[in-house]
């Protein structure tokens, strides 16, 4: 089980997240940087891994 609180076997552990997070592009902020992020990046990555893990029915 993961440390992120999701409870799925495909969720990243804290150690895995520390390796993946620096590989993601920086959040766009500022007056012309776009919208604030609606969902935490870690939850998005966990969701992607969940689909990869279980397949898409």
C-alpha positions as CSV (number, residue, x, y, z in Angstrom):
1,X,0.0,0.0,0.0
2,X,1.1,3.5,-0.7
3,X,2.0,6.4,1.6
4,X,-0.1,8.9,-0.4
5,X,-3.3,7.8,1.2
6,X,-5.0,6.5,-1.9
7,X,-4.8,2.9,-0.9
8,X,-4.2,1.4,-4.3
9,X,-1.3,-1.0,-5.0
10,X,-0.4,1.2,-8.0
11,X,0.1,4.4,-6.0
12,X,3.6,5.7,-5.6
13,X,5.5,5.4,-2.3
14,X,7.1,8.5,-0.9
15,X,10.5,7.3,-2.2
16,X,9.2,6.7,-5.7
17,X,7.5,10.1,-5.7
18,X,10.7,11.8,-4.7
19,X,12.3,10.3,-7.8
20,X,9.4,11.1,-10.2
21,X,8.5,14.6,-9.1
22,X,11.7,16.4,-10.4
23,X,11.0,14.9,-13.8
24,X,7.7,16.7,-14.2
25,X,7.6,20.1,-15.8
26,X,7.4,23.1,-13.5
27,X,3.9,24.4,-12.6
28,X,2.9,27.4,-14.7
29,X,2.4,30.4,-12.5
30,X,2.3,34.1,-12.9
31,X,0.1,36.6,-14.8
32,X,0.4,34.8,-18.1
33,X,1.3,31.4,-16.8
34,X,-2.2,29.9,-17.1
35,X,-4.6,28.5,-14.6
36,X,-3.6,27.2,-11.2
37,X,-3.5,23.4,-11.1
38,X,-6.9,22.0,-10.1
39,X,-5.6,18.6,-9.0
40,X,-2.3,17.7,-7.2
41,X,0.3,16.3,-9.6
42,X,0.9,13.2,-7.4
43,X,-2.8,12.3,-7.7
44,X,-2.7,12.6,-11.5
45,X,0.4,10.4,-11.7
46,X,-1.2,7.9,-9.3
47,X,-4.3,7.8,-11.6
48,X,-2.1,7.2,-14.7
49,X,-0.4,4.3,-12.9
50,X,-3.7,2.9,-11.8
51,X,-4.9,2.7,-15.4
52,X,-1.7,1.2,-16.5
53,X,-1.8,-1.3,-13.7
54,X,-5.4,-2.4,-14.1
55,X,-6.0,-1.8,-17.8
56,X,-8.9,0.1,-19.2
57,X,-12.1,-2.0,-19.2
